[in-house]
Amino acid sequence: MLKAQLGTNGPSIPRIGYGAMVLEGYYGTSDDITAVDTLSRAMDLGLMIDSADAYGNGHNEVLIAKALEHRGERPFIATKFGLVFEEGLSAREINTGWGFSLRVNASPEYAKTALDASLRRLNLNQVDLWYLHYPDPEIEIEETISAMADAVDAGKVRYLGLSNVTAEQVRRAHSVHPINAVQYEYSLWRREVETELLPTLRDLGIALVAWSPLGSGFLTGTVTKLDESDFRQSNPKLSGDNFEANKKRFEKVTKIASELKLTPAQLALAWLLSQGEDIFPIPGTRKSSRIDENLLSASTTLTQELVDRINQITAPGAFVGETLL
């Protein structure tokens, strides 16, 4: 199992984790029995399990609690807070660029309430990594991190993380309390992180946890069309003419994968792993067999010539459809 340290003074964990969001029906139906089986497989392999109180409005954390039952050694569990769905709760609206907005609340008061609720659903006394899901435009990030640091002092959290933030916000947060990981979308078709955020993380010794490392499933090479109920239709890269344009470009990557006797998903993950030991992709899947398939990418070594070839095809901006977050 390929492992690395999660940020300065963080634990050594597998470079590939498991993103549990897919178990909430966003990419197709998923029943609880199969979901728990899939989570159990990821836990058996010792993978970091990534969740959020927003996934299924808490249901995702409940699924993790079920998978944790009767286990000996507990896996590394990460969850997030900051998105608000309950009517009547104070929140600020932010634009996602996906055709819908989200309501966020990162106030110290809400942070404490959200964490306690997550711990109850997870049936845990402590979570390993706790992220701020989105920064709150009306709350100084230092104020939020200070409240999150209180949770560390109280023994409810081991490490702190940020998600969907700017390089400047990371520096400000890190000055209040050490940040071990920042989660941001990073894959062959979305590489904006390389410009400013990733260099900042490396300067501070913070790991990058890459969400949607397979481009919402697109980089598996198996997405040929989307059902009308599929929320990915809101993704600018998968909507309208952009879908076909991006599909045509990705065919060049698929060809390279075929030459290497890899699946497109394995090549996409192997490329991410080649970007540095501080990169931790968290692909999600509803099938436990896919977890094993994804992990094979960790045993694939890409030559610099191959990396350069892939970089030429997937240079930043090569895939059309701008995403805000």
C-alpha positions in Angstrom: 0.0 0.0 0.0 1.5 3.3 -1.1 1.5 5.6 1.9 2.6 9.2 2.7 2.4 11.7 5.6 -0.8 13.8 5.6 0.7 17.2 6.2 3.4 18.2 8.6 3.3 16.0 11.7 0.3 14.2 10.3 -0.2 10.4 10.2 1.1 8.1 7.5 -1.9 7.0 5.5 -2.6 5.4 2.0 -2.2 7.9 -0.8 -5.5 6.8 -2.3 -8.5 7.3 0.0 -12.3 6.7 -0.4 -14.8 9.5 -1.1 -18.2 8.4 0.3 -20.3 11.1 -1.3 -21.2 8.8 -4.2 -23.2 6.6 -1.8 -26.0 9.2 -1.5 -27.4 8.8 -5.0 -25.8 11.7 -6.7 -24.3 9.5 -9.4 -27.1 6.9 -9.5 -29.1 4.9 -7.0 -27.3 3.2 -4.0 -28.9 1.1 -1.3 -27.7 1.1 2.3 -26.6 -2.6 2.4 -24.4 -2.3 -0.7 -23.1 1.1 0.6 -22.0 -0.4 3.9 -20.4 -3.3 2.1 -18.4 -0.9 0.0 -17.4 1.2 3.0 -16.3 -2.0 4.8 -14.0 -2.9 1.9 -12.4 0.5 2.0 -12.0 0.2 5.8 -10.5 -3.3 5.5 -7.9 -1.8 3.2 -7.1 1.0 5.7 -8.2 3.8 3.4 -9.1 7.3 4.7 -12.9 7.6 4.6 -14.0 11.0 3.4 -17.5 12.3 4.3 -19.4 15.4 5.2 -22.5 16.3 7.2 -23.9 17.6 3.9 -23.8 14.3 2.1 -27.3 12.9 2.4 -28.0 15.5 5.1 -26.2 13.4 7.6 -27.1 10.0 6.2 -23.5 9.4 4.9 -22.1 9.6 8.4 -24.8 7.2 9.6 -23.7 4.7 6.9 -20.1 5.1 8.1 -21.2 4.4 11.7 -22.8 1.1 10.5 -19.7 0.1 8.7 -17.6 0.8 11.8 -19.7 -1.5 14.0 -17.8 -4.5 15.5 -14.5 -3.4 13.9 -11.2 -3.7 15.8 -8.8 -1.1 14.5 -10.7 2.1 13.5 -9.9 3.6 10.1 -9.0 7.3 9.5 -12.3 9.2 9.3 -12.6 12.7 7.8 -15.8 14.8 7.7 -16.8 18.4 7.0 -19.2 21.0 8.2 -20.4 24.4 7.0 -23.2 23.7 4.5 -26.7 24.4 5.8 -29.9 22.7 4.6 -32.3 23.3 7.5 -34.8 26.0 7.0 -34.7 28.8 9.5 -31.0 28.5 10.3 -28.8 31.5 9.5 -26.6 31.1 6.4 -25.0 32.9 3.5 -25.7 31.9 -0.1 -22.8 31.2 -2.5 -22.8 30.5 -6.2 -21.3 27.1 -7.2 -21.1 27.6 -10.9 -23.1 24.4 -11.3 -26.4 26.1 -11.8 -27.3 26.1 -8.1 -26.3 27.8 -5.0 -25.3 26.6 -1.5 -26.0 28.0 1.9 -23.0 28.2 4.3 -22.5 28.9 7.9 -19.0 28.9 9.4 -19.8 30.7 12.6 -18.1 29.4 15.8 -21.5 28.6 17.3 -22.6 26.5 14.3 -19.2 24.8 14.1 -19.6 23.4 17.6 -23.2 22.3 16.9 -22.3 20.7 13.6 -19.4 18.8 15.1 -21.4 17.4 18.0 -24.1 16.3 15.5 -21.5 14.6 13.3 -19.9 12.7 16.2 -23.4 11.5 17.2 -24.1 10.2 13.7 -20.7 8.6 13.4 -21.0 7.2 16.9 -17.5 8.4 17.7 -15.9 10.5 20.4 -13.3 11.9 18.0 -13.0 12.5 14.3 -9.5 12.2 12.7 -9.8 15.1 10.2 -12.4 17.9 10.4 -12.8 20.2 7.4 -14.5 23.5 6.9 -16.5 22.6 3.8 -16.7 26.1 2.3 -15.5 29.5 3.7 -18.3 31.8 4.9 -18.2 35.2 3.1 -19.4 36.9 6.3 -17.2 35.2 8.9 -13.5 35.8 9.1 -11.7 32.5 8.5 -9.5 33.1 11.5 -12.7 33.1 13.7 -13.8 29.8 12.2 -10.5 28.2 12.6 -10.2 29.4 16.2 -13.4 27.6 17.0 -12.3 24.5 15.2 -9.0 24.6 17.2 -11.1 24.6 20.4 -12.5 21.2 19.2 -8.9 19.9 18.9 -8.1 21.1 22.4 -11.3 19.4 23.7 -10.1 16.1 22.1 -13.0 15.9 19.7 -10.8 16.3 16.6 -7.2 15.3 15.8 -6.4 17.4 12.7 -7.9 20.3 10.9 -8.6 20.8 7.2 -10.0 23.3 4.7 -12.0 22.7 1.5 -12.7 24.9 -1.5 -10.5 27.8 -0.3 -8.0 30.3 -1.8 -4.3 30.3 -1.1 -4.7 33.5 0.9 -7.4 31.9 3.1 -5.1 28.9 3.7 -2.3 31.2 4.9 -4.6 33.1 7.3 -6.1 29.9 8.7 -2.7 28.2 9.1 -1.5 31.2 11.2 -4.2 30.4 13.7 -3.8 26.6 13.9 -1.9 24.1 11.9 -3.8 22.9 8.8 -2.9 19.3 7.8 -5.0 19.0 4.6 -6.8 21.2 2.0 -9.4 19.6 -0.2 -9.9 20.9 -3.7 -11.0 19.5 -7.0 -7.9 18.3 -8.9 -7.7 16.0 -11.9 -6.6 15.7 -15.5 -9.5 18.0 -16.5 -9.3 20.5 -13.7 -5.8 21.8 -12.9 -6.3 25.3 -11.7 -4.9 24.2 -8.3 -1.4 24.1 -9.8 -1.2 27.8 -10.3 -1.3 29.2 -6.7 -3.0 26.9 -4.2 -0.7 23.9 -4.5 2.5 25.9 -4.3 1.2 27.6 -1.2 0.3 24.3 0.4 3.8 23.0 -0.3 5.3 26.1 1.2 3.3 25.5 4.4 3.7 21.7 4.5 0.0 21.0 3.9 -1.3 18.0 2.0 -3.7 18.4 -1.0 -6.7 16.0 -0.9 -8.0 15.8 -4.4 -11.8 15.6 -4.6 -13.4 14.4 -7.8 -10.1 13.0 -9.1 -12.0 11.1 -11.8 -13.8 14.2 -13.0 -17.2 13.2 -11.6 -16.8 9.8 -13.3 -16.0 11.3 -16.7 -12.3 10.3 -16.5 -13.3 6.6 -16.2 -14.1 6.7 -19.9 -17.5 5.0 -19.2 -19.7 8.1 -19.1 -21.3 8.3 -22.6 -24.5 10.1 -21.6 -26.2 11.4 -18.5 -29.7 10.6 -17.3 -32.0 13.7 -16.9 -32.0 13.1 -13.1 -28.2 13.0 -12.9 -27.0 16.1 -11.0 -23.8 16.1 -13.1 -25.8 17.7 -15.9 -25.2 20.9 -14.0 -21.4 20.5 -14.3 -20.4 23.0 -17.1 -17.8 20.4 -18.4 -20.6 17.9 -18.9 -23.3 20.1 -20.3 -24.3 20.9 -23.8 -21.6 20.9 -26.5 -18.9 20.8 -23.8 -19.6 17.1 -23.1 -18.8 16.0 -26.7 -15.8 18.4 -27.0 -14.3 17.1 -23.8 -15.1 13.5 -24.7 -13.2 13.9 -27.9 -10.1 15.3 -26.2 -10.1 12.6 -23.5 -10.0 9.9 -26.2 -6.3 10.7 -26.5 -5.8 9.9 -22.9 -7.9 6.7 -23.2 -5.5 5.6 -26.0 -2.5 6.0 -23.8 -4.2 4.0 -21.1 -4.9 1.2 -23.6 -1.2 1.2 -24.6 -0.3 0.8 -20.9 -3.0 -1.9 -20.4 -4.6 0.4 -17.8 -8.2 1.6 -17.5 -8.6 5.3 -18.1 -9.4 5.7 -14.3 -6.2 4.0 -13.3 -4.2 6.2 -15.6 -5.9 9.4 -14.3 -5.2 8.4 -10.7 -1.6 7.3 -11.5 -1.0 10.7 -13.1 -2.3 12.5 -9.9 -0.1 10.4 -7.7 2.9 11.3 -9.9 2.3 15.0 -9.2 3.8 14.6 -5.7 3.7 12.6 -2.5 1.6 15.3 -0.9 -1.4 14.6 -3.3 -4.1 12.3 -1.9 -6.9 11.4 -4.4 -10.2 10.3 -2.9 -12.1 8.5 -5.7 -15.6 7.4 -4.9 -17.4 4.3 -6.1 -20.6 2.4 -5.3 -18.9 -0.9 -6.0 -16.3 -2.5 -3.7 -14.6 -4.1 -6.7 -13.8 -0.6 -8.1 -11.9 0.2 -5.0 -9.4 -2.6 -5.7 -9.2 -1.5 -9.3 -8.4 2.1 -8.3 -5.7 1.0 -5.9 -3.8 -0.7 -8.7 -3.0 2.7 -10.0 -0.7 3.1 -7.0 1.6 0.4 -8.4 1.9 2.1 -11.8 5.0 4.2 -12.4 4.7 6.7 -15.2 7.9 7.8 -17.0 8.5 11.5 -17.4 8.0 11.1 -21.1 4.5 9.8 -20.5 3.7 12.5 -18.0 4.8 15.1 -20.5 2.6 13.5 -23.1 -0.4 13.5 -20.9 0.3 17.1 -19.7 0.3 18.3 -23.3 -3.2 16.8 -23.9 -4.6 18.0 -20.6 -3.0 21.3 -20.1 -4.9 23.7 -17.9 -7.9 25.0 -19.9 -7.8 22.2 -22.4 -11.1 20.8 -21.2 -13.9 23.4 -21.8 -16.5 24.4 -19.3 -15.4 26.8 -16.4 -16.2 25.8 -12.9 -16.2 28.3 -10.1 -15.7 26.0 -7.1 
